[in-house]
Amino acid sequence: MSVEEVAALGRAVRSASTVLSHASTAMRNRLLRNVAASLRANEDHILAINREEVSRAGATGLSPVLLDRLTFSPKRYRQMITGVKEVIALPDPVGEVLEKVKRPGGLFIEKIRVPLGAVGIIYEARPNVTVDAAALCLKAGNAVLLRGGSEAVATNRALVALLRDAVVGAGLPPDCVSFIDSTDRADVLAMIQQAESLDVVIPRGGKELISFIRANALVPVIAHGDGNCHVFVDASADLAMAEAIVINAKTQRPSVCNAAEKLLVHKRLATKFVPRIVRRLRDAGVEVLGDDQTRALVPDVVPAADTDWTTEYLAMVIAVKIVDDLGAAIAHINTYGSHHSDAIVTRTARNADKFLREVDSAAVYVNASTRFTDGFEFGLGAEIGISTQKLHARGPMGLRELTSYKWVVRGKGNLRG
């Protein structure tokens, strides 16, 4: 696709966003009900396309992590439909009054939530993002330009066709949802430089993709970062609880960004807990790496290299480190983590509060698995991504994170002296 063609798509999305921003809540919900109904009616068709795509991708040697993300099981497909329904049920953020004040001179000023406008979404492998992103954008009054990964282009193409039909069926312009139907990586560069048509670009993918977009975008970027997530087992932890949380956080779905990649253990518990959890992890099929203190307790653990502490594995691998105390755990997480999701297992309220206060991550947990950092689990219906930056949005990005605001000022002929 040429730069001019990408630019034309951007302009069409911009034009559609103006119409959509004025659509009523009822109209946007009707549109999403159309989407849910169409997805239900076409489930067999979409899953058949996806099976063929997964088979082709497997034959080309696509990594197990990406194959897992690419695969639509019936369960995942129906969860996607459930996500659309949950978005319909959520309150419409557009028009919400965030602040209001009456000034002494008689001006009445309100701060009101409005759509972002034209949103570009760039993502890899996961075809569910096509629907999740579109549903959230549409509900929040935004038109969206989608660019999925080459490995999922056939599934994405079929899903976008359903979305556009649903948009038209609701009486809105088809370009409320648009799609760069190409596998040429040059189209990503063209898309992120459409500063005159796109209000924001939200990338969702690996470190290489995010770094490229941050370095080259002319459009503002809200980035979905790495998930180098930690579980810290404090000295007062309930060991059965800690064991269950570590196993869930690592093995429930290891290919996603909120899976635990590192385990930190307080030295007072190490002798009792480390051999036990290493055995459980190995029984679950996890390769365990460890620092010197961990290897002193379990000698056949693979030595962890310095680079392991910053690595997001997205696989059945975990690195274990024994730390002196809570302060050392917090310092390690803030130094080597990715500011995504980190958890403490403890029975000490003071330690829990300190962890929550001082760990600099988008989501922090006490006595719960990191796997809950997810729009669906947070009650957001779905998510655009999980932002690890601090400007505008942080953590799972739902409806409110897809809005901005404007100041509305009402006067009675007021003049400034």
Stockholm file with secondary structure:
# STOCKHOLM 1.0

chainA/1-417         MSVEEVAALGRAVRSASTVLSHASTAMRNRLLRNVAASLRANEDHILAINREEVSRAGATGLSPVLLDRLTFSPKRYRQMITGVKEVIALPDPVGEVLEKVKRPGGLFIEKIRVPLGAVGIIYEARPNVTVDAAALCLKAGNAVLLRGGSEAVATNRALVALLRDAVVGAGLPPDCVSFIDSTDRADVLAMIQQAESLDVVIPRGGKELISFIRANALVPVIAHGDGNCHVFVDASADLAMAEAIVINAKTQRPSVCNAAEKLLVHKRLATKFVPRIVRRLRDAGVEVLGDDQTRALVPDVVPAADTDWTTEYLAMVIAVKIVDDLGAAIAHINTYGSHHSDAIVTRTARNADKFLREVDSAAVYVNASTRFTDGFEFGLGAEIGISTQKLHARGPMGLRELTSYKWVVRGKGNLRG
#=GR chainA/1-417 SS CCHHHHHHHHHHHHHHHHHHHTSCHHHHHHHHHHHHHHHHHTHHHHHHHHHHHHHHHHHTTCCHHHHHHHCCCHHHHHHHHHHHHHHHHSCCCTTCEEEEEECTTSCEEEEEEEECCEEEEEECSCTHHHHHHHHHHHHTTCEEEEECCGGGHHHHHHHHHHHHHHHHHTTSCGGGEEECCCCCTHHHHHHTTCTTTCSEEEEESCHHHHHHHHHHCSSCBCCBCCCCEEEEECTTCCHHHHHHHHHHHHHSSTTSTTSEEEEEEEHHHHHHHHHHHHHHHHHTTCEEEECHHHHHHSTTSEECCGGGGGCCCCSSEEEEEEESSHHHHHHHHHHHSCSSEEEEECSCHHHHHHHHHHCCSSEEEESSCGGGCSTTTTTSSSCSCEECSCSSCCEECCSGGGEEEEEEEECSSCCCC
#=GC SS_cons         CCHHHHHHHHHHHHHHHHHHHTSCHHHHHHHHHHHHHHHHHTHHHHHHHHHHHHHHHHHTTCCHHHHHHHCCCHHHHHHHHHHHHHHHHSCCCTTCEEEEEECTTSCEEEEEEEECCEEEEEECSCTHHHHHHHHHHHHTTCEEEEECCGGGHHHHHHHHHHHHHHHHHTTSCGGGEEECCCCCTHHHHHHTTCTTTCSEEEEESCHHHHHHHHHHCSSCBCCBCCCCEEEEECTTCCHHHHHHHHHHHHHSSTTSTTSEEEEEEEHHHHHHHHHHHHHHHHHTTCEEEECHHHHHHSTTSEECCGGGGGCCCCSSEEEEEEESSHHHHHHHHHHHSCSSEEEEECSCHHHHHHHHHHCCSSEEEESSCGGGCSTTTTTSSSCSCEECSCSSCCEECCSGGGEEEEEEEECSSCCCC
//
